[in-house]
Structures are given as structure tokens and as C-alpha cells.
């Protein structure tokens, strides 16, 4: 019995399934459509939140400067976040059906780079300023409460922020990265295959 098996030869002979280009284009269209929908929904939600905050300011007429500063900080950071986040709109719109595989790959890598900036630096700044603004905003109303209820309100707000930061945010980031990494990987494989055939 001979044990001289050439693993390199076996490895070269195995069939590698390449992604179907039509299926890949459908996934790319779906990615573009869902990403644009999420971008629009985020815009609507943050603009509605800003309007609601300003209506609360107008209706309840807060007396303390800290409350007004908190409102301004929250509205400002939401507007800044939207400004930066909306730069992805052009990147999503740039994905079109006439591009080459290499162009698709470059556009997806550019989107991933922008997403990484949003998910790390921008989101960190957003949560810090939003948390600080919320604390300032709540101070006037918490001061009117009994000590227990004031501490309770701040504690609930703190734990909600911790839950969002350590549980919801990482899950959303992983989900977004998985989608785009999957597309980048498939376009990279097709691109590599085309380069070796040329």
C-alpha cells in the first residue's frame, strides 16, 4: 500500500465554485436599496427628534441655562451626525450597473472606509455629546423631583446609554460590516479570477 499522496496536486484539482455574477449583482442592488432606505429612515428619525426637542423647548419654556445648553448640544450633534452620515448617500448612489468589477470593488471599499469612520470616531463623539447634553437637559427637571426620583431618572438614563453602547451598537456594526465584507470578498474573488485569466 502506497502512502505517497500529492496533496498539492489534489488541492489544485479541486473545483472552486465562483459566485454567480447575476446573483452577486442582485445582492449588490439589495445592499444599495437597503442602505439607502436605512439612510433615509435615519434622516427622518433624527430630524423628527430634533423637531420634537425644539417643540418641547418652545412649549415648556425651560428656565435654566443648563437645560437650554443641553437642548442646543443635542440638536447640534444630531445635525452634525446627519451631515457626516449623509456623505454615504453619494457613495451608495455611485454604485451603478455599468461599472466594472474592479470599480464595484473600489466603491465598496470606499463605503466600508466611510462606515468605519462613522462607526468608530463619529459614533463615539455623537454618544459623548448626546449623553452630556441629555444630562444638562435633565438637570432642571431632576432638581424639581425628590432626590430618590432624580437619581432614579439619571440611573435609568445611564443604564440605557450603557445598553445601547455595549449591546445594540456592536450588534449593528457587526451586521453592517458582515454585509459589506461579504460583497467585497465576492467581488475580490471575481476580480482575482479575471486577472488570472487575462
Residue, then its C-alpha position, 0 to 999 in steps of 0.5 A: x500500500x502506497x502512502x505517497x499522496x500529492x496533496x498539492x496536486x489534489x488541492x489544485x484539482x479541486x473545483x472552486x465554485x465562483x459566485x454567480x455574477x447575476x446573483x452577486x449583482x442582485x445582492x449588490x442592488x439589495x445592499x444599495x436599496x437597503x442602505x439607502x432606505x436605512x439612510x433615509x429612515x435615519x434622516x427622518x428619525x433624527x430630524x423628527x427628534x430634533x423637531x420634537x426637542x425644539x417643540x418641547x423647548x418652545x412649549x415648556x419654556x425651560x428656565x435654566x441655562x443648563x437645560x437650554x445648553x443641553x437642548x442646543x448640544x443635542x440638536x447640534x450633534x444630531x445635525x452634525x451626525x446627519x451631515x457626516x452620515x449623509x456623505x454615504x448617500x453619494x457613495x451608495x448612489x455611485x454604485x451603478x450597473x455599468x461599472x466594472x468589477x474592479x470599480x464595484x470593488x473600489x466603491x465598496x471599499x470606499x463605503x466600508x472606509x466611510x462606515x468605519x469612520x462613522x462607526x468608530x470616531x463619529x459614533x463615539x463623539x455623537x454618544x459623548x455629546x448626546x449623553x452630556x447634553x441629555x444630562x444638562x437637559x435633565x438637570x432642571x427637571x431632576x432638581x424639581x423631583x425628590x432626590x430618590x426620583x432624580x437619581x432614579x431618572x439619571x440611573x435609568x438614563x445611564x443604564x440605557x446609554x450603557x445598553x445601547x453602547x455595549x449591546x445594540x451598537x456592536x450588534x449593528x456594526x457587526x451586521x453592517x460590516x458582515x454585509x459589506x465584507x461579504x460583497x467585497x470578498x465576492x467581488x475580490x474573488x471575481x476580480x482575482x479570477x479575471x486577472x488570472x485569466x487575462 
